[in-house]
Each structure stands twice: as structure tokens, then as C-alpha cells.
Amino acid sequence: MRLDKYLKVSRLIKRRTVAKEVCDAGRVMLNGRPAKAGSDIVPGDVLQISFGNKSLEAEVVAVAEAIKASEASTMYRIIKEVKLNPEGEAK
């Protein structure tokens, strides 16, 4: 499954177009490397996503084309979540 679609289906990012923009901006790492929106995702991959005020590291647990919103969080496991201050440093 494409990375941008995975981010949308898993509800880590709400819209696929936003997921693509985040990937294109270089704010998503896949297994320690910068990821493109079209990168393939498989269970066991580790994602690092930099949002505006937080950084998230998650392991891909499952890949599904469609899933209920209430079950979307079963597609990944949070490894680390760090809130950032305005200067971009960890709190």
C-alpha cells in the first residue's frame, strides 16, 4: 500500500492530499530514510512523522485498504511521541 494512503486509512493524517504534502516536504521517514508518498508500506516498517508541534514514531502493525474509524488505531503501534516547543526542541 502507498504511504500516503496508509496515513489516511490509519487516520494518522486526516486527508490523503495532506499526507502527500507532508511526505513531499520531507517530514516523513520510513525505516530511517526520507519517504515519498508512493513508498510501499508493509507490516514491521517504522514511520517517523514530524507535525507542527510534535514528532511521532510508529510501527506499522497491519495494512488494510479500508477499515472502520474506530478500528484504525489497530493498524499501528506508537513507539514514541514527543511534543516540541516553538523552537523545535523536545520538551
Backbone as JSON Lines, residues from 0, in Angstrom:
{"i":0,"aa":"M","n":[0.85,-1.18,0.0],"ca":[0.0,0.0,0.0],"c":[0.89,1.24,0.0]}
{"i":1,"aa":"R","n":[0.46,2.25,-0.71],"ca":[1.19,3.52,-0.75],"c":[1.21,4.18,0.63]}
{"i":2,"aa":"L","n":[2.29,4.86,0.93],"ca":[2.44,5.53,2.22],"c":[1.34,6.57,2.46]}
{"i":3,"aa":"D","n":[1.05,7.42,1.47],"ca":[0.03,8.46,1.68],"c":[-1.34,7.85,1.95]}
{"i":4,"aa":"K","n":[-1.66,6.75,1.28],"ca":[-2.95,6.08,1.52],"c":[-2.96,5.45,2.92]}
{"i":5,"aa":"Y","n":[-1.85,4.84,3.32],"ca":[-1.77,4.24,4.65],"c":[-1.99,5.29,5.74]}
{"i":6,"aa":"L","n":[-1.35,6.45,5.59],"ca":[-1.5,7.51,6.59],"c":[-2.96,7.96,6.69]}
{"i":7,"aa":"K","n":[-3.66,7.99,5.58],"ca":[-5.07,8.39,5.57],"c":[-5.96,7.29,6.15]}
{"i":8,"aa":"V","n":[-5.79,6.04,5.7],"ca":[-6.63,4.93,6.17],"c":[-6.43,4.69,7.67]}
{"i":9,"aa":"S","n":[-5.19,4.81,8.14],"ca":[-4.9,4.59,9.57],"c":[-5.28,5.79,10.42]}
{"i":10,"aa":"R","n":[-5.64,6.88,9.76],"ca":[-6.06,8.12,10.41],"c":[-4.93,8.8,11.19]}
{"i":11,"aa":"L","n":[-3.69,8.49,10.82],"ca":[-2.56,9.24,11.39],"c":[-2.59,10.65,10.83]}
{"i":12,"aa":"I","n":[-3.02,10.79,9.57],"ca":[-3.26,12.08,8.94],"c":[-4.65,12.0,8.31]}
{"i":13,"aa":"K","n":[-5.45,13.06,8.48],"ca":[-6.86,13.01,8.12],"c":[-7.16,12.94,6.63]}
{"i":14,"aa":"R","n":[-6.34,13.58,5.8],"ca":[-6.62,13.62,4.36],"c":[-5.42,13.13,3.57]}
{"i":15,"aa":"R","n":[-5.69,12.44,2.47],"ca":[-4.62,11.89,1.65],"c":[-3.8,13.0,1.0]}
{"i":16,"aa":"T","n":[-4.43,14.08,0.59],"ca":[-3.68,15.17,-0.03],"c":[-2.72,15.8,0.97]}
{"i":17,"aa":"V","n":[-3.15,15.91,2.22],"ca":[-2.28,16.44,3.27],"c":[-1.13,15.46,3.53]}
{"i":18,"aa":"A","n":[-1.43,14.16,3.54],"ca":[-0.41,13.14,3.73],"c":[0.64,13.23,2.62]}
{"i":19,"aa":"K","n":[0.2,13.43,1.38],"ca":[1.13,13.56,0.26],"c":[2.01,14.8,0.43]}
{"i":20,"aa":"E","n":[1.41,15.91,0.84],"ca":[2.17,17.15,1.03],"c":[3.22,16.98,2.13]}
{"i":21,"aa":"V","n":[2.85,16.3,3.22],"ca":[3.78,16.07,4.33],"c":[4.96,15.21,3.85]}
{"i":22,"aa":"C","n":[4.66,14.19,3.06],"ca":[5.72,13.33,2.52],"c":[6.62,14.12,1.58]}
{"i":23,"aa":"D","n":[6.02,14.91,0.69],"ca":[6.8,15.69,-0.27],"c":[7.68,16.74,0.42]}
{"i":24,"aa":"A","n":[7.25,17.19,1.6],"ca":[8.02,18.19,2.35],"c":[9.17,17.55,3.12]}
{"i":25,"aa":"G","n":[9.28,16.22,3.08],"ca":[10.38,15.53,3.75],"c":[10.18,15.36,5.25]}
{"i":26,"aa":"R","n":[8.93,15.42,5.71],"ca":[8.66,15.31,7.15],"c":[8.25,13.91,7.57]}
{"i":27,"aa":"V","n":[8.35,12.94,6.64],"ca":[8.05,11.55,6.96],"c":[9.27,10.7,6.64]}
{"i":28,"aa":"M","n":[9.68,9.9,7.61],"ca":[10.8,8.98,7.43],"c":[10.25,7.56,7.5]}
{"i":29,"aa":"L","n":[10.73,6.7,6.62],"ca":[10.34,5.29,6.6],"c":[11.59,4.47,6.85]}
{"i":30,"aa":"N","n":[11.63,3.79,7.97],"ca":[12.79,2.98,8.36],"c":[14.09,3.79,8.33]}
{"i":31,"aa":"G","n":[13.99,5.05,8.8],"ca":[15.17,5.89,8.92],"c":[15.57,6.63,7.65]}
{"i":32,"aa":"R","n":[14.79,6.5,6.59],"ca":[15.1,7.19,5.33],"c":[13.94,8.09,4.94]}
{"i":33,"aa":"P","n":[14.21,9.21,4.28],"ca":[13.1,10.06,3.81],"c":[12.18,9.26,2.89]}
{"i":34,"aa":"A","n":[10.87,9.42,3.06],"ca":[9.91,8.63,2.31],"c":[9.12,9.49,1.35]}
{"i":35,"aa":"K","n":[8.83,8.93,0.19],"ca":[7.97,9.58,-0.79],"c":[6.55,9.06,-0.58]}
{"i":36,"aa":"A","n":[5.57,9.8,-1.08],"ca":[4.17,9.42,-0.92],"c":[3.87,8.06,-1.52]}
{"i":37,"aa":"G","n":[4.59,7.67,-2.56],"ca":[4.34,6.4,-3.23],"c":[5.12,5.22,-2.67]}
{"i":38,"aa":"S","n":[5.86,5.42,-1.6],"ca":[6.63,4.32,-0.99],"c":[5.69,3.22,-0.51]}
{"i":39,"aa":"D","n":[6.12,1.97,-0.7],"ca":[5.3,0.84,-0.24],"c":[5.47,0.62,1.25]}
{"i":40,"aa":"I","n":[4.35,0.34,1.92],"ca":[4.32,0.09,3.36],"c":[3.99,-1.37,3.6]}
{"i":41,"aa":"V","n":[4.71,-2.02,4.5],"ca":[4.43,-3.39,4.91],"c":[4.5,-3.46,6.43]}
{"i":42,"aa":"P","n":[3.82,-4.43,7.03],"ca":[3.91,-4.58,8.49],"c":[5.36,-4.74,8.93]}
{"i":43,"aa":"G","n":[5.7,-4.06,10.03],"ca":[7.05,-4.08,10.55],"c":[7.83,-2.81,10.24]}
{"i":44,"aa":"D","n":[7.37,-2.03,9.25],"ca":[8.01,-0.76,8.93],"c":[7.85,0.22,10.08]}
{"i":45,"aa":"V","n":[8.82,1.12,10.24],"ca":[8.75,2.14,11.27],"c":[8.65,3.51,10.6]}
{"i":46,"aa":"L","n":[7.63,4.27,10.98],"ca":[7.39,5.61,10.44],"c":[7.76,6.65,11.47]}
{"i":47,"aa":"Q","n":[8.39,7.73,11.03],"ca":[8.66,8.88,11.88],"c":[8.04,10.08,11.18]}
{"i":48,"aa":"I","n":[7.08,10.72,11.84],"ca":[6.35,11.83,11.23],"c":[6.55,13.07,12.08]}
{"i":49,"aa":"S","n":[6.94,14.17,11.45],"ca":[7.1,15.45,12.14],"c":[5.91,16.33,11.8]}
{"i":50,"aa":"F","n":[5.08,16.59,12.8],"ca":[3.96,17.5,12.66],"c":[4.44,18.88,13.1]}
{"i":51,"aa":"G","n":[3.56,19.86,13.11],"ca":[3.94,21.21,13.52],"c":[4.51,21.27,14.92]}
{"i":52,"aa":"N","n":[3.83,20.66,15.89],"ca":[4.26,20.79,17.28],"c":[4.57,19.45,17.95]}
{"i":53,"aa":"K","n":[4.67,18.37,17.16],"ca":[5.03,17.09,17.76],"c":[5.71,16.2,16.74]}
{"i":54,"aa":"S","n":[6.41,15.22,17.26],"ca":[7.07,14.22,16.44],"c":[6.55,12.87,16.89]}
{"i":55,"aa":"L","n":[6.24,12.01,15.94],"ca":[5.63,10.72,16.25],"c":[6.41,9.61,15.59]}
{"i":56,"aa":"E","n":[6.67,8.55,16.33],"ca":[7.3,7.36,15.77],"c":[6.35,6.2,15.99]}
{"i":57,"aa":"A","n":[6.0,5.5,14.9],"ca":[5.02,4.41,14.99],"c":[5.46,3.23,14.14]}
{"i":58,"aa":"E","n":[5.12,2.02,14.6],"ca":[5.4,0.81,13.85],"c":[4.13,0.38,13.13]}
{"i":59,"aa":"V","n":[4.26,0.01,11.87],"ca":[3.12,-0.49,11.09],"c":[2.82,-1.9,11.56]}
{"i":60,"aa":"V","n":[1.59,-2.12,12.05],"ca":[1.18,-3.44,12.54],"c":[0.39,-4.18,11.48]}
{"i":61,"aa":"A","n":[-0.48,-3.45,10.77],"ca":[-1.33,-4.07,9.75],"c":[-1.55,-3.09,8.62]}
{"i":62,"aa":"V","n":[-1.86,-3.64,7.45],"ca":[-2.17,-2.84,6.28],"c":[-3.53,-3.3,5.77]}
{"i":63,"aa":"A","n":[-4.46,-2.36,5.61],"ca":[-5.8,-2.68,5.11],"c":[-6.26,-1.57,4.19]}
{"i":64,"aa":"E","n":[-6.93,-1.94,3.1],"ca":[-7.41,-0.95,2.14],"c":[-8.49,-0.06,2.73]}
{"i":65,"aa":"A","n":[-9.33,-0.63,3.58],"ca":[-10.4,0.13,4.24],"c":[-10.63,-0.46,5.62]}
{"i":66,"aa":"I","n":[-10.92,0.41,6.57],"ca":[-11.14,-0.04,7.94],"c":[-12.02,0.99,8.64]}
{"i":67,"aa":"K","n":[-12.8,0.53,9.61],"ca":[-13.66,1.45,10.36],"c":[-12.8,2.43,11.15]}
{"i":68,"aa":"A","n":[-13.32,3.63,11.3],"ca":[-12.59,4.66,12.04],"c":[-12.27,4.19,13.46]}
{"i":69,"aa":"S","n":[-13.19,3.47,14.07],"ca":[-12.98,3.01,15.45],"c":[-11.86,1.97,15.56]}
{"i":70,"aa":"E","n":[-11.53,1.31,14.45],"ca":[-10.5,0.28,14.45],"c":[-9.19,0.74,13.81]}
{"i":71,"aa":"A","n":[-9.15,1.97,13.33],"ca":[-7.97,2.47,12.61],"c":[-6.7,2.44,13.46]}
{"i":72,"aa":"S","n":[-6.83,2.67,14.75],"ca":[-5.65,2.69,15.61],"c":[-5.01,1.31,15.78]}
{"i":73,"aa":"T","n":[-5.68,0.25,15.33],"ca":[-5.09,-1.09,15.4],"c":[-4.08,-1.33,14.27]}
{"i":74,"aa":"M","n":[-3.99,-0.39,13.33],"ca":[-3.08,-0.54,12.2],"c":[-1.64,-0.14,12.54]}
{"i":75,"aa":"Y","n":[-1.44,0.5,13.7],"ca":[-0.1,0.95,14.07],"c":[0.07,0.87,15.59]}
{"i":76,"aa":"R","n":[1.34,0.91,16.01],"ca":[1.68,0.93,17.44],"c":[2.61,2.11,17.64]}
{"i":77,"aa":"I","n":[2.22,2.99,18.56],"ca":[3.05,4.17,18.86],"c":[4.3,3.72,19.62]}
{"i":78,"aa":"I","n":[5.45,4.08,19.09],"ca":[6.71,3.77,19.76],"c":[7.12,4.95,20.63]}
{"i":79,"aa":"K","n":[7.03,6.16,20.05],"ca":[7.45,7.35,20.78],"c":[6.68,8.54,20.24]}
{"i":80,"aa":"E","n":[6.25,9.41,21.14],"ca":[5.59,10.65,20.75],"c":[6.22,11.77,21.57]}
{"i":81,"aa":"V","n":[6.72,12.79,20.89],"ca":[7.42,13.87,21.56],"c":[6.76,15.2,21.18]}
{"i":82,"aa":"K","n":[6.38,15.97,22.19],"ca":[5.85,17.31,21.96],"c":[7.04,18.25,21.81]}
{"i":83,"aa":"L","n":[6.95,19.16,20.86],"ca":[8.04,20.11,20.61],"c":[7.62,21.5,21.05]}
{"i":84,"aa":"N","n":[8.59,22.27,21.54],"ca":[8.31,23.67,21.87],"c":[8.44,24.49,20.59]}
{"i":85,"aa":"P","n":[8.1,25.78,20.62],"ca":[8.14,26.6,19.41],"c":[9.49,26.64,18.68]}
{"i":86,"aa":"E","n":[10.59,26.39,19.38],"ca":[11.9,26.4,18.76],"c":[12.23,25.07,18.07]}
{"i":87,"aa":"G","n":[11.3,24.08,18.16],"ca":[11.52,22.77,17.54],"c":[12.28,21.8,18.39]}
{"i":88,"aa":"E","n":[12.46,22.13,19.68],"ca":[13.19,21.25,20.59],"c":[12.21,20.44,21.43]}
{"i":89,"aa":"A","n":[12.6,19.24,21.82],"ca":[11.75,18.38,22.64],"c":[11.53,18.98,24.02]}
{"i":90,"aa":"K","n":[10.31,18.81,24.51],"ca":[10.01,19.31,25.86],"c":[10.38,18.28,26.89]}
